Every structure is written in C-alpha cells, then in structure tokens.
C-alpha cells in the first residue's frame, strides 16, 4: 500500500493570512494523529522551486495520496498541474484545503476533515 503525505504551504511565512497559526503545531498535531505517513512544510509551492519540490517528491511512486493545506483549492489544482504531469502523478490523488486566515486549531480541524473525507 502506498504512502499518504501532507504538505503545508505558508505563502513565504510573511502573508498576513497565516499569522494566526503556528504551522509547526499544525504539522505536529497531524503527525501525532497518524493520519498520514509524512508531513512537510514549504514556504511557497507556487514558486519555481515549489514545482521542483513537487516533481522530486512525487517521482516516488510509493505516494498514493497527497494532501496540501495552503491557499484556495482550485488555484492549487491549476498551479500544480504541470508538476504533477511531469512526475507522472495522477492529479485525482491530490486533495487540498484552504487554511488561510485560520488559527492553529482551525487549521488542524480543516486538515483532519480533509484527510478523513479523502482517504
């Protein structure tokens, strides 16, 4: 069985919409719940190095599910399409949630719900 992973993207860490949450507490909460096999943090997945990060990560054919908590979900689909294609990753294995303007607890709840509803 393949792996499930979570990436939290924080818009460089300077965007006001991420100031109410402690992203490290979010990652640790999800990790401790054992909802995924790995968690990671990226400062800006929509940047060129974000595409490279996704390509490199998703070239691992053991990854069956990728959850991304970041900006608006529809934008994520559009922004990551090329990296998914380049890595041979089926976009239907990607699920996302917008966590902007949430505090730590709200983000953990939203991510938990995302993962539970998209196994």
PDB file as gemmi writes it, atoms N, CA and C in Angstrom:
CRYST1    1.000    1.000    1.000  90.00  90.00  90.00 P 1                      
ATOM      1  N   UNK A   1       0.844  -1.185   0.000  1.00  0.00           N  
ATOM      2  CA  UNK A   1       0.000   0.000   0.000  1.00  0.00           C  
ATOM      3  C   UNK A   1       0.884   1.242   0.000  1.00  0.00           C  
ATOM      4  N   UNK A   2       0.481   2.234  -0.750  1.00  0.00           N  
ATOM      5  CA  UNK A   2       1.263   3.450  -0.890  1.00  0.00           C  
ATOM      6  C   UNK A   2       1.167   4.375   0.309  1.00  0.00           C  
ATOM      7  N   UNK A   3       1.988   5.369   0.264  1.00  0.00           N  
ATOM      8  CA  UNK A   3       2.087   6.357   1.342  1.00  0.00           C  
ATOM      9  C   UNK A   3       1.134   7.525   1.118  1.00  0.00           C  
ATOM     10  N   UNK A   4       0.757   8.148   2.236  1.00  0.00           N  
ATOM     11  CA  UNK A   4      -0.032   9.374   2.224  1.00  0.00           C  
ATOM     12  C   UNK A   4       0.811  10.464   2.853  1.00  0.00           C  
ATOM     13  N   UNK A   5       0.771  11.662   2.252  1.00  0.00           N  
ATOM     14  CA  UNK A   5       1.566  12.751   2.797  1.00  0.00           C  
ATOM     15  C   UNK A   5       0.827  14.066   2.800  1.00  0.00           C  
ATOM     16  N   UNK A   6       1.257  14.941   3.684  1.00  0.00           N  
ATOM     17  CA  UNK A   6       0.705  16.285   3.811  1.00  0.00           C  
ATOM     18  C   UNK A   6       1.809  17.302   3.613  1.00  0.00           C  
ATOM     19  N   UNK A   7       1.535  18.293   2.762  1.00  0.00           N  
ATOM     20  CA  UNK A   7       2.404  19.457   2.635  1.00  0.00           C  
ATOM     21  C   UNK A   7       1.601  20.667   3.088  1.00  0.00           C  
ATOM     22  N   UNK A   8       2.179  21.445   3.974  1.00  0.00           N  
ATOM     23  CA  UNK A   8       1.593  22.728   4.363  1.00  0.00           C  
ATOM     24  C   UNK A   8       2.443  23.807   3.707  1.00  0.00           C  
ATOM     25  N   UNK A   9       1.799  24.669   2.945  1.00  0.00           N  
ATOM     26  CA  UNK A   9       2.475  25.787   2.294  1.00  0.00           C  
ATOM     27  C   UNK A   9       2.005  27.068   2.977  1.00  0.00           C  
ATOM     28  N   UNK A  10       2.946  27.955   3.269  1.00  0.00           N  
ATOM     29  CA  UNK A  10       2.622  29.124   4.094  1.00  0.00           C  
ATOM     30  C   UNK A  10       2.841  30.479   3.420  1.00  0.00           C  
ATOM     31  N   UNK A  11       2.825  30.513   2.096  1.00  0.00           N  
ATOM     32  CA  UNK A  11       2.959  31.799   1.392  1.00  0.00           C  
ATOM     33  C   UNK A  11       4.138  32.616   1.917  1.00  0.00           C  
ATOM     34  N   UNK A  12       5.303  32.033   1.925  1.00  0.00           N  
ATOM     35  CA  UNK A  12       6.558  32.625   2.369  1.00  0.00           C  
ATOM     36  C   UNK A  12       6.634  32.870   3.879  1.00  0.00           C  
ATOM     37  N   UNK A  13       5.588  32.563   4.592  1.00  0.00           N  
ATOM     38  CA  UNK A  13       5.586  32.793   6.034  1.00  0.00           C  
ATOM     39  C   UNK A  13       5.364  34.244   6.416  1.00  0.00           C  
ATOM     40  N   UNK A  14       5.203  35.103   5.426  1.00  0.00           N  
ATOM     41  CA  UNK A  14       5.014  36.531   5.694  1.00  0.00           C  
ATOM     42  C   UNK A  14       3.612  37.018   5.382  1.00  0.00           C  
ATOM     43  N   UNK A  15       2.822  36.175   4.744  1.00  0.00           N  
ATOM     44  CA  UNK A  15       1.458  36.553   4.365  1.00  0.00           C  
ATOM     45  C   UNK A  15       0.609  36.727   5.632  1.00  0.00           C  
ATOM     46  N   UNK A  16      -0.103  37.834   5.731  1.00  0.00           N  
ATOM     47  CA  UNK A  16      -0.948  38.062   6.920  1.00  0.00           C  
ATOM     48  C   UNK A  16      -1.973  36.954   7.167  1.00  0.00           C  
ATOM     49  N   UNK A  17      -2.360  36.236   6.121  1.00  0.00           N  
ATOM     50  CA  UNK A  17      -3.385  35.206   6.282  1.00  0.00           C  
ATOM     51  C   UNK A  17      -2.887  33.964   7.018  1.00  0.00           C  
ATOM     52  N   UNK A  18      -1.596  33.900   7.332  1.00  0.00           N  
ATOM     53  CA  UNK A  18      -1.053  32.772   8.081  1.00  0.00           C  
ATOM     54  C   UNK A  18      -0.531  33.182   9.460  1.00  0.00           C  
ATOM     55  N   UNK A  19      -0.786  34.398   9.876  1.00  0.00           N  
ATOM     56  CA  UNK A  19      -0.202  34.906  11.114  1.00  0.00           C  
ATOM     57  C   UNK A  19      -0.875  34.393  12.384  1.00  0.00           C  
ATOM     58  N   UNK A  20      -2.100  33.874  12.270  1.00  0.00           N  
ATOM     59  CA  UNK A  20      -2.809  33.402  13.468  1.00  0.00           C  
ATOM     60  C   UNK A  20      -2.514  31.950  13.818  1.00  0.00           C  
ATOM     61  N   UNK A  21      -1.733  31.263  12.965  1.00  0.00           N  
ATOM     62  CA  UNK A  21      -1.477  29.856  13.243  1.00  0.00           C  
ATOM     63  C   UNK A  21       0.006  29.597  13.455  1.00  0.00           C  
ATOM     64  N   UNK A  22       0.259  28.595  14.273  1.00  0.00           N  
ATOM     65  CA  UNK A  22       1.613  28.089  14.455  1.00  0.00           C  
ATOM     66  C   UNK A  22       1.717  26.860  13.564  1.00  0.00           C  
ATOM     67  N   UNK A  23       2.379  26.992  12.421  1.00  0.00           N  
ATOM     68  CA  UNK A  23       2.410  25.895  11.448  1.00  0.00           C  
ATOM     69  C   UNK A  23       3.118  24.657  11.987  1.00  0.00           C  
ATOM     70  N   UNK A  24       4.062  24.850  12.890  1.00  0.00           N  
ATOM     71  CA  UNK A  24       4.751  23.692  13.460  1.00  0.00           C  
ATOM     72  C   UNK A  24       3.806  22.899  14.362  1.00  0.00           C  
ATOM     73  N   UNK A  25       2.949  23.591  15.086  1.00  0.00           N  
ATOM     74  CA  UNK A  25       1.947  22.886  15.891  1.00  0.00           C  
ATOM     75  C   UNK A  25       0.926  22.174  15.005  1.00  0.00           C  
ATOM     76  N   UNK A  26       0.604  22.777  13.861  1.00  0.00           N  
ATOM     77  CA  UNK A  26      -0.308  22.124  12.912  1.00  0.00           C  
ATOM     78  C   UNK A  26       0.315  20.826  12.414  1.00  0.00           C  
ATOM     79  N   UNK A  27       1.554  20.893  11.949  1.00  0.00           N  
ATOM     80  CA  UNK A  27       2.233  19.697  11.442  1.00  0.00           C  
ATOM     81  C   UNK A  27       2.345  18.617  12.515  1.00  0.00           C  
ATOM     82  N   UNK A  28       2.715  19.018  13.717  1.00  0.00           N  
ATOM     83  CA  UNK A  28       2.856  18.040  14.799  1.00  0.00           C  
ATOM     84  C   UNK A  28       1.524  17.410  15.182  1.00  0.00           C  
ATOM     85  N   UNK A  29       0.459  18.189  15.174  1.00  0.00           N  
ATOM     86  CA  UNK A  29      -0.856  17.635  15.515  1.00  0.00           C  
ATOM     87  C   UNK A  29      -1.268  16.568  14.510  1.00  0.00           C  
ATOM     88  N   UNK A  30      -1.086  16.839  13.233  1.00  0.00           N  
ATOM     89  CA  UNK A  30      -1.453  15.859  12.200  1.00  0.00           C  
ATOM     90  C   UNK A  30      -0.544  14.637  12.285  1.00  0.00           C  
ATOM     91  N   UNK A  31       0.735  14.873  12.506  1.00  0.00           N  
ATOM     92  CA  UNK A  31       1.693  13.767  12.631  1.00  0.00           C  
ATOM     93  C   UNK A  31       1.335  12.865  13.807  1.00  0.00           C  
ATOM     94  N   UNK A  32       0.998  13.466  14.931  1.00  0.00           N  
ATOM     95  CA  UNK A  32       0.663  12.687  16.128  1.00  0.00           C  
ATOM     96  C   UNK A  32      -0.625  11.890  15.959  1.00  0.00           C  
ATOM     97  N   UNK A  33      -1.554  12.410  15.151  1.00  0.00           N  
ATOM     98  CA  UNK A  33      -2.795  11.684  14.894  1.00  0.00           C  
ATOM     99  C   UNK A  33      -2.567  10.488  13.964  1.00  0.00           C  
ATOM    100  N   UNK A  34      -1.383  10.422  13.363  1.00  0.00           N  
ATOM    101  CA  UNK A  34      -1.014   9.342  12.439  1.00  0.00           C  
ATOM    102  C   UNK A  34      -1.999   9.222  11.272  1.00  0.00           C  
ATOM    103  N   UNK A  35      -2.443  10.383  10.771  1.00  0.00           N  
ATOM    104  CA  UNK A  35      -3.366  10.401   9.640  1.00  0.00           C  
ATOM    105  C   UNK A  35      -2.646  10.247   8.311  1.00  0.00           C  
ATOM    106  N   UNK A  36      -1.347  10.529   8.306  1.00  0.00           N  
ATOM    107  CA  UNK A  36      -0.529  10.431   7.095  1.00  0.00           C  
ATOM    108  C   UNK A  36       0.807   9.794   7.461  1.00  0.00           C  
ATOM    109  N   UNK A  37       1.536   9.403   6.426  1.00  0.00           N  
ATOM    110  CA  UNK A  37       2.845   8.792   6.647  1.00  0.00           C  
ATOM    111  C   UNK A  37       3.960   9.822   6.784  1.00  0.00           C  
ATOM    112  N   UNK A  38       3.755  11.008   6.204  1.00  0.00           N  
ATOM    113  CA  UNK A  38       4.756  12.061   6.337  1.00  0.00           C  
ATOM    114  C   UNK A  38       4.093  13.431   6.258  1.00  0.00           C  
ATOM    115  N   UNK A  39       4.743  14.403   6.867  1.00  0.00           N  
ATOM    116  CA  UNK A  39       4.306  15.798   6.798  1.00  0.00           C  
ATOM    117  C   UNK A  39       5.502  16.642   6.376  1.00  0.00           C  
ATOM    118  N   UNK A  40       5.218  17.753   5.698  1.00  0.00           N  
ATOM    119  CA  UNK A  40       6.293  18.662   5.335  1.00  0.00           C  
ATOM    120  C   UNK A  40       5.767  20.083   5.242  1.00  0.00           C  
ATOM    121  N   UNK A  41       6.695  20.992   5.224  1.00  0.00           N  
ATOM    122  CA  UNK A  41       6.391  22.418   5.155  1.00  0.00           C  
ATOM    123  C   UNK A  41       7.145  23.002   3.972  1.00  0.00           C  
ATOM    124  N   UNK A  42       6.475  23.819   3.185  1.00  0.00           N  
ATOM    125  CA  UNK A  42       7.145  24.519   2.084  1.00  0.00           C  
ATOM    126  C   UNK A  42       6.739  25.987   2.142  1.00  0.00           C  
ATOM    127  N   UNK A  43       7.686  26.877   1.904  1.00  0.00           N  
ATOM    128  CA  UNK A  43       7.357  28.297   2.005  1.00  0.00           C  
ATOM    129  C   UNK A  43       6.541  28.844   0.841  1.00  0.00           C  
ATOM    130  N   UNK A  44       6.644  28.233  -0.351  1.00  0.00           N  
ATOM    131  CA  UNK A  44       5.897  28.772  -1.493  1.00  0.00           C  
ATOM    132  C   UNK A  44       5.842  27.752  -2.624  1.00  0.00           C  
ATOM    133  N   UNK A  45       4.882  26.846  -2.557  1.00  0.00           N  
ATOM    134  CA  UNK A  45       4.765  25.788  -3.560  1.00  0.00           C  
ATOM    135  C   UNK A  45       4.485  26.322  -4.958  1.00  0.00           C  
ATOM    136  N   UNK A  46       3.920  27.507  -5.068  1.00  0.00           N  
ATOM    137  CA  UNK A  46       3.603  28.052  -6.386  1.00  0.00           C  
ATOM    138  C   UNK A  46       4.824  28.671  -7.066  1.00  0.00           C  
ATOM    139  N   UNK A  47       5.960  28.729  -6.387  1.00  0.00           N  
ATOM    140  CA  UNK A  47       7.192  29.251  -6.981  1.00  0.00           C  
ATOM    141  C   UNK A  47       7.894  28.147  -7.768  1.00  0.00           C  
ATOM    142  N   UNK A  48       8.893  28.532  -8.562  1.00  0.00           N  
ATOM    143  CA  UNK A  48       9.617  27.566  -9.397  1.00  0.00           C  
ATOM    144  C   UNK A  48      10.208  26.426  -8.571  1.00  0.00           C  
ATOM    145  N   UNK A  49      10.789  26.746  -7.411  1.00  0.00           N  
ATOM    146  CA  UNK A  49      11.356  25.675  -6.579  1.00  0.00           C  
ATOM    147  C   UNK A  49      10.259  24.815  -5.966  1.00  0.00           C  
ATOM    148  N   UNK A  50       9.055  25.351  -5.830  1.00  0.00           N  
ATOM    149  CA  UNK A  50       7.919  24.551  -5.365  1.00  0.00           C  
ATOM    150  C   UNK A  50       7.550  23.491  -6.381  1.00  0.00           C  
ATOM    151  N   UNK A  51       7.567  23.872  -7.667  1.00  0.00           N  
ATOM    152  CA  UNK A  51       7.336  22.886  -8.728  1.00  0.00           C  
ATOM    153  C   UNK A  51       8.391  21.788  -8.673  1.00  0.00           C  
ATOM    154  N   UNK A  52       9.637  22.182  -8.482  1.00  0.00           N  
ATOM    155  CA  UNK A  52      10.720  21.196  -8.429  1.00  0.00           C  
ATOM    156  C   UNK A  52      10.554  20.286  -7.211  1.00  0.00           C  
ATOM    157  N   UNK A  53      10.157  20.869  -6.081  1.00  0.00           N  
ATOM    158  CA  UNK A  53       9.906  20.078  -4.877  1.00  0.00           C  
ATOM    159  C   UNK A  53       8.828  19.026  -5.152  1.00  0.00           C  
ATOM    160  N   UNK A  54       7.712  19.461  -5.755  1.00  0.00           N  
ATOM    161  CA  UNK A  54       6.628  18.528  -6.066  1.00  0.00           C  
ATOM    162  C   UNK A  54       7.079  17.447  -7.048  1.00  0.00           C  
ATOM    163  N   UNK A  55       7.791  17.836  -8.105  1.00  0.00           N  
ATOM    164  CA  UNK A  55       8.281  16.864  -9.077  1.00  0.00           C  
ATOM    165  C   UNK A  55       9.171  15.812  -8.404  1.00  0.00           C  
ATOM    166  N   UNK A  56      10.081  16.288  -7.576  1.00  0.00           N  
ATOM    167  CA  UNK A  56      11.019  15.384  -6.907  1.00  0.00           C  
ATOM    168  C   UNK A  56      10.282  14.460  -5.945  1.00  0.00           C  
ATOM    169  N   UNK A  57       9.417  15.037  -5.126  1.00  0.00           N  
ATOM    170  CA  UNK A  57       8.665  14.245  -4.156  1.00  0.00           C  
ATOM    171  C   UNK A  57       7.776  13.219  -4.845  1.00  0.00           C  
ATOM    172  N   UNK A  58       7.051  13.653  -5.855  1.00  0.00           N  
ATOM    173  CA  UNK A  58       6.050  12.787  -6.478  1.00  0.00           C  
ATOM    174  C   UNK A  58       6.628  11.812  -7.492  1.00  0.00           C  
ATOM    175  N   UNK A  59       7.904  11.925  -7.765  1.00  0.00           N  
ATOM    176  CA  UNK A  59       8.529  10.907  -8.603  1.00  0.00           C  
ATOM    177  C   UNK A  59       8.649   9.593  -7.824  1.00  0.00           C  
ATOM    178  N   UNK A  60       8.413   9.662  -6.516  1.00  0.00           N  
ATOM    179  CA  UNK A  60       8.358   8.475  -5.665  1.00  0.00           C  
ATOM    180  C   UNK A  60       7.012   7.805  -5.923  1.00  0.00           C  
ATOM    181  N   UNK A  61       7.054   6.673  -6.595  1.00  0.00           N  
ATOM    182  CA  UNK A  61       5.804   6.007  -6.983  1.00  0.00           C  
ATOM    183  C   UNK A  61       5.088   5.342  -5.816  1.00  0.00           C  
ATOM    184  N   UNK A  62       5.682   5.389  -4.626  1.00  0.00           N  
ATOM    185  CA  UNK A  62       5.018   4.834  -3.441  1.00  0.00           C  
ATOM    186  C   UNK A  62       3.991   5.800  -2.845  1.00  0.00           C  
ATOM    187  N   UNK A  63       3.915   7.013  -3.349  1.00  0.00           N  
ATOM    188  CA  UNK A  63       2.974   8.000  -2.808  1.00  0.00           C  
ATOM    189  C   UNK A  63       1.630   7.843  -3.521  1.00  0.00           C  
ATOM    190  N   UNK A  64       0.632   7.433  -2.740  1.00  0.00           N  
ATOM    191  CA  UNK A  64      -0.707   7.221  -3.281  1.00  0.00           C  
ATOM    192  C   UNK A  64      -1.638   8.405  -3.067  1.00  0.00           C  
ATOM    193  N   UNK A  65      -1.309   9.250  -2.111  1.00  0.00           N  
ATOM    194  CA  UNK A  65      -2.219  10.347  -1.773  1.00  0.00           C  
ATOM    195  C   UNK A  65      -1.392  11.525  -1.302  1.00  0.00           C  
ATOM    196  N   UNK A  66      -1.714  12.714  -1.822  1.00  0.00           N  
ATOM    197  CA  UNK A  66      -1.046  13.930  -1.390  1.00  0.00           C  
ATOM    198  C   UNK A  66      -2.091  14.948  -0.976  1.00  0.00           C  
ATOM    199  N   UNK A  67      -1.969  15.415   0.243  1.00  0.00           N  
ATOM    200  CA  UNK A  67      -2.838  16.454   0.771  1.00  0.00           C  
ATOM    201  C   UNK A  67      -2.008  17.729   0.865  1.00  0.00           C  
ATOM    202  N   UNK A  68      -2.602  18.833   0.415  1.00  0.00           N  
ATOM    203  CA  UNK A  68      -1.912  20.112   0.506  1.00  0.00           C  
ATOM    204  C   UNK A  68      -2.834  21.099   1.211  1.00  0.00           C  
ATOM    205  N   UNK A  69      -2.318  21.670   2.283  1.00  0.00           N  
ATOM    206  CA  UNK A  69      -3.029  22.717   3.018  1.00  0.00           C  
ATOM    207  C   UNK A  69      -2.311  24.019   2.714  1.00  0.00           C  
ATOM    208  N   UNK A  70      -3.028  24.931   2.077  1.00  0.00           N  
ATOM    209  CA  UNK A  70      -2.387  26.168   1.621  1.00  0.00           C  
ATOM    210  C   UNK A  70      -3.457  27.198   1.265  1.00  0.00           C  
ATOM    211  N   UNK A  71      -3.418  27.626   0.011  1.00  0.00           N  
ATOM    212  CA  UNK A  71      -4.357  28.629  -0.479  1.00  0.00           C  
ATOM    213  C   UNK A  71      -5.589  27.954  -1.086  1.00  0.00           C  
ATOM    214  N   UNK A  72      -6.328  28.690  -1.872  1.00  0.00           N  
ATOM    215  CA  UNK A  72      -7.580  28.236  -2.447  1.00  0.00           C  
ATOM    216  C   UNK A  72      -7.380  26.951  -3.260  1.00  0.00           C  
ATOM    217  N   UNK A  73      -8.226  25.972  -3.033  1.00  0.00           N  
ATOM    218  CA  UNK A  73      -8.074  24.635  -3.605  1.00  0.00           C  
ATOM    219  C   UNK A  73      -8.055  24.628  -5.132  1.00  0.00           C  
ATOM    220  N   UNK A  74      -8.929  25.373  -5.764  1.00  0.00           N  
ATOM    221  CA  UNK A  74      -8.971  25.387  -7.225  1.00  0.00           C  
ATOM    222  C   UNK A  74      -7.665  25.963  -7.792  1.00  0.00           C  
ATOM    223  N   UNK A  75      -7.121  26.966  -7.145  1.00  0.00           N  
ATOM    224  CA  UNK A  75      -5.843  27.536  -7.573  1.00  0.00           C  
ATOM    225  C   UNK A  75      -4.730  26.502  -7.453  1.00  0.00           C  
ATOM    226  N   UNK A  76      -4.768  25.697  -6.398  1.00  0.00           N  
ATOM    227  CA  UNK A  76      -3.754  24.656  -6.239  1.00  0.00           C  
ATOM    228  C   UNK A  76      -3.774  23.694  -7.427  1.00  0.00           C  
ATOM    229  N   UNK A  77      -4.959  23.276  -7.822  1.00  0.00           N  
ATOM    230  CA  UNK A  77      -5.074  22.357  -8.955  1.00  0.00           C  
ATOM    231  C   UNK A  77      -4.410  22.945 -10.189  1.00  0.00           C  
ATOM    232  N   UNK A  78      -4.666  24.211 -10.449  1.00  0.00           N  
ATOM    233  CA  UNK A  78      -4.092  24.870 -11.627  1.00  0.00           C  
ATOM    234  C   UNK A  78      -2.586  25.052 -11.490  1.00  0.00           C  
ATOM    235  N   UNK A  79      -2.121  25.450 -10.324  1.00  0.00           N  
ATOM    236  CA  UNK A  79      -0.701  25.731 -10.125  1.00  0.00           C  
ATOM    237  C   UNK A  79       0.152  24.470 -10.158  1.00  0.00           C  
ATOM    238  N   UNK A  80      -0.368  23.355  -9.678  1.00  0.00           N  
ATOM    239  CA  UNK A  80       0.430  22.137  -9.544  1.00  0.00           C  
ATOM    240  C   UNK A  80       0.299  21.193 -10.732  1.00  0.00           C  
ATOM    241  N   UNK A  81      -0.570  21.510 -11.674  1.00  0.00           N  
ATOM    242  CA  UNK A  81      -0.859  20.605 -12.788  1.00  0.00           C  
ATOM    243  C   UNK A  81       0.405  20.175 -13.540  1.00  0.00           C  
ATOM    244  N   UNK A  82       1.240  21.114 -13.878  1.00  0.00           N  
ATOM    245  CA  UNK A  82       2.445  20.779 -14.649  1.00  0.00           C  
ATOM    246  C   UNK A  82       3.394  19.877 -13.847  1.00  0.00           C  
ATOM    247  N   UNK A  83       3.601  20.208 -12.587  1.00  0.00           N  
ATOM    248  CA  UNK A  83       4.490  19.388 -11.751  1.00  0.00           C  
ATOM    249  C   UNK A  83       3.929  17.977 -11.609  1.00  0.00           C  
ATOM    250  N   UNK A  84       2.621  17.854 -11.427  1.00  0.00           N  
ATOM    251  CA  UNK A  84       2.001  16.530 -11.343  1.00  0.00           C  
ATOM    252  C   UNK A  84       2.235  15.753 -12.644  1.00  0.00           C  
ATOM    253  N   UNK A  85       1.991  16.407 -13.770  1.00  0.00           N  
ATOM    254  CA  UNK A  85       2.185  15.750 -15.068  1.00  0.00           C  
ATOM    255  C   UNK A  85       3.636  15.339 -15.265  1.00  0.00           C  
ATOM    256  N   UNK A  86       4.559  16.236 -14.952  1.00  0.00           N  
ATOM    257  CA  UNK A  86       5.985  15.935 -15.115  1.00  0.00           C  
ATOM    258  C   UNK A  86       6.411  14.742 -14.268  1.00  0.00           C  
ATOM    259  N   UNK A  87       5.808  14.595 -13.093  1.00  0.00           N  
ATOM    260  CA  UNK A  87       6.163  13.494 -12.191  1.00  0.00           C  
ATOM    261  C   UNK A  87       5.371  12.221 -12.470  1.00  0.00           C  
ATOM    262  N   UNK A  88       4.384  12.316 -13.380  1.00  0.00           N  
ATOM    263  CA  UNK A  88       3.541  11.155 -13.643  1.00  0.00           C  
ATOM    264  C   UNK A  88       2.589  10.866 -12.494  1.00  0.00           C  
ATOM    265  N   UNK A  89       2.238  11.904 -11.747  1.00  0.00           N  
ATOM    266  CA  UNK A  89       1.354  11.751 -10.592  1.00  0.00           C  
ATOM    267  C   UNK A  89      -0.078  12.061 -11.012  1.00  0.00           C  
ATOM    268  N   UNK A  90      -0.983  11.147 -10.730  1.00  0.00           N  
ATOM    269  CA  UNK A  90      -2.393  11.310 -11.069  1.00  0.00           C  
ATOM    270  C   UNK A  90      -2.994  12.429 -10.218  1.00  0.00           C  
ATOM    271  N   UNK A  91      -3.451  13.529 -10.837  1.00  0.00           N  
ATOM    272  CA  UNK A  91      -3.996  14.652 -10.064  1.00  0.00           C  
ATOM    273  C   UNK A  91      -5.194  14.292  -9.184  1.00  0.00           C  
ATOM    274  N   UNK A  92      -5.868  13.194  -9.506  1.00  0.00           N  
ATOM    275  CA  UNK A  92      -7.007  12.794  -8.674  1.00  0.00           C  
ATOM    276  C   UNK A  92      -6.551  12.286  -7.306  1.00  0.00           C  
ATOM    277  N   UNK A  93      -5.255  12.055  -7.149  1.00  0.00           N  
ATOM    278  CA  UNK A  93      -4.696  11.634  -5.860  1.00  0.00           C  
ATOM    279  C   UNK A  93      -4.331  12.824  -4.981  1.00  0.00           C  
ATOM    280  N   UNK A  94      -4.593  14.027  -5.463  1.00  0.00           N  
ATOM    281  CA  UNK A  94      -4.317  15.261  -4.721  1.00  0.00           C  
ATOM    282  C   UNK A  94      -5.619  15.800  -4.143  1.00  0.00           C  
ATOM    283  N   UNK A  95      -5.599  16.106  -2.865  1.00  0.00           N  
ATOM    284  CA  UNK A  95      -6.734  16.755  -2.209  1.00  0.00           C  
ATOM    285  C   UNK A  95      -6.194  17.960  -1.467  1.00  0.00           C  
ATOM    286  N   UNK A  96      -6.990  19.010  -1.433  1.00  0.00           N  
ATOM    287  CA  UNK A  96      -6.471  20.241  -0.839  1.00  0.00           C  
ATOM    288  C   UNK A  96      -7.502  20.943   0.023  1.00  0.00           C  
ATOM    289  N   UNK A  97      -6.964  21.827   0.848  1.00  0.00           N  
ATOM    290  CA  UNK A  97      -7.814  22.642   1.699  1.00  0.00           C  
ATOM    291  C   UNK A  97      -7.169  24.013   1.852  1.00  0.00           C  
ATOM    292  N   UNK A  98      -7.997  25.026   1.878  1.00  0.00           N  
ATOM    293  CA  UNK A  98      -7.550  26.400   2.067  1.00  0.00           C  
ATOM    294  C   UNK A  98      -7.511  26.674   3.572  1.00  0.00           C  
ATOM    295  N   UNK A  99      -6.334  26.959   4.100  1.00  0.00           N  
ATOM    296  CA  UNK A  99      -6.201  27.209   5.545  1.00  0.00           C  
ATOM    297  C   UNK A  99      -5.855  28.660   5.848  1.00  0.00           C  
ATOM    298  N   UNK A 100      -5.971  29.521   4.864  1.00  0.00           N  
ATOM    299  CA  UNK A 100      -5.686  30.945   5.103  1.00  0.00           C  
ATOM    300  C   UNK A 100      -6.649  31.513   6.144  1.00  0.00           C  
ATOM    301  N   UNK A 101      -6.155  32.417   6.929  1.00  0.00           N  
ATOM    302  CA  UNK A 101      -6.930  33.135   7.949  1.00  0.00           C  
ATOM    303  C   UNK A 101      -7.483  32.235   9.047  1.00  0.00           C  
ATOM    304  N   UNK A 102      -6.892  31.070   9.230  1.00  0.00           N  
ATOM    305  CA  UNK A 102      -7.290  30.186  10.321  1.00  0.00           C  
ATOM    306  C   UNK A 102      -6.260  30.270  11.439  1.00  0.00           C  
ATOM    307  N   UNK A 103      -6.714  29.945  12.654  1.00  0.00           N  
ATOM    308  CA  UNK A 103      -5.748  29.793  13.739  1.00  0.00           C  
ATOM    309  C   UNK A 103      -5.285  28.330  13.741  1.00  0.00           C  
ATOM    310  N   UNK A 104      -4.420  28.000  14.646  1.00  0.00           N  
ATOM    311  CA  UNK A 104      -3.829  26.658  14.690  1.00  0.00           C  
ATOM    312  C   UNK A 104      -4.893  25.574  14.799  1.00  0.00           C  
ATOM    313  N   UNK A 105      -5.796  25.708  15.744  1.00  0.00           N  
ATOM    314  CA  UNK A 105      -6.826  24.680  15.951  1.00  0.00           C  
ATOM    315  C   UNK A 105      -7.747  24.547  14.747  1.00  0.00           C  
ATOM    316  N   UNK A 106      -8.125  25.670  14.150  1.00  0.00           N  
ATOM    317  CA  UNK A 106      -8.994  25.618  12.971  1.00  0.00           C  
ATOM    318  C   UNK A 106      -8.302  24.917  11.811  1.00  0.00           C  
ATOM    319  N   UNK A 107      -7.012  25.178  11.639  1.00  0.00           N  
ATOM    320  CA  UNK A 107      -6.259  24.535  10.561  1.00  0.00           C  
ATOM    321  C   UNK A 107      -6.158  23.025  10.790  1.00  0.00           C  
ATOM    322  N   UNK A 108      -5.878  22.619  12.011  1.00  0.00           N  
ATOM    323  CA  UNK A 108      -5.799  21.182  12.328  1.00  0.00           C  
ATOM    324  C   UNK A 108      -7.145  20.515  12.045  1.00  0.00           C  
ATOM    325  N   UNK A 109      -8.224  21.140  12.443  1.00  0.00           N  
ATOM    326  CA  UNK A 109      -9.562  20.592  12.209  1.00  0.00           C  
ATOM    327  C   UNK A 109      -9.841  20.479  10.714  1.00  0.00           C  
ATOM    328  N   UNK A 110      -9.516  21.518   9.945  1.00  0.00           N  
ATOM    329  CA  UNK A 110      -9.765  21.512   8.498  1.00  0.00           C  
ATOM    330  C   UNK A 110      -8.935  20.442   7.793  1.00  0.00           C  
ATOM    331  N   UNK A 111      -7.685  20.290   8.179  1.00  0.00           N  
ATOM    332  CA  UNK A 111      -6.814  19.289   7.564  1.00  0.00           C  
ATOM    333  C   UNK A 111      -7.269  17.885   7.942  1.00  0.00           C  
ATOM    334  N   UNK A 112      -7.622  17.685   9.205  1.00  0.00           N  
ATOM    335  CA  UNK A 112      -8.119  16.384   9.647  1.00  0.00           C  
ATOM    336  C   UNK A 112      -9.354  15.991   8.849  1.00  0.00           C  
ATOM    337  N   UNK A 113     -10.274  16.916   8.681  1.00  0.00           N  
ATOM    338  CA  UNK A 113     -11.501  16.656   7.929  1.00  0.00           C  
ATOM    339  C   UNK A 113     -11.162  16.312   6.477  1.00  0.00           C  
ATOM    340  N   UNK A 114     -10.244  17.066   5.871  1.00  0.00           N  
ATOM    341  CA  UNK A 114      -9.827  16.795   4.503  1.00  0.00           C  
ATOM    342  C   UNK A 114      -9.335  15.362   4.353  1.00  0.00           C  
ATOM    343  N   UNK A 115      -8.450  14.954   5.238  1.00  0.00           N  
ATOM    344  CA  UNK A 115      -7.847  13.620   5.154  1.00  0.00           C  
ATOM    345  C   UNK A 115      -8.897  12.531   5.392  1.00  0.00           C  
ATOM    346  N   UNK A 116      -9.733  12.727   6.383  1.00  0.00           N  
ATOM    347  CA  UNK A 116     -10.754  11.720   6.691  1.00  0.00           C  
ATOM    348  C   UNK A 116     -11.784  11.574   5.573  1.00  0.00           C  
ATOM    349  N   UNK A 117     -12.091  12.683   4.877  1.00  0.00           N  
ATOM    350  CA  UNK A 117     -13.079  12.634   3.803  1.00  0.00           C  
ATOM    351  C   UNK A 117     -12.496  12.224   2.459  1.00  0.00           C  
ATOM    352  N   UNK A 118     -11.171  12.156   2.374  1.00  0.00           N  
ATOM    353  CA  UNK A 118     -10.491  11.805   1.114  1.00  0.00           C  
ATOM    354  C   UNK A 118      -9.406  10.766   1.389  1.00  0.00           C  
ATOM    355  N   UNK A 119      -9.814   9.574   1.791  1.00  0.00           N  
ATOM    356  CA  UNK A 119      -8.809   8.551   2.178  1.00  0.00           C  
ATOM    357  C   UNK A 119      -7.944   8.078   0.996  1.00  0.00           C  
TER     358      UNK A 119                                                      
END                                                                             
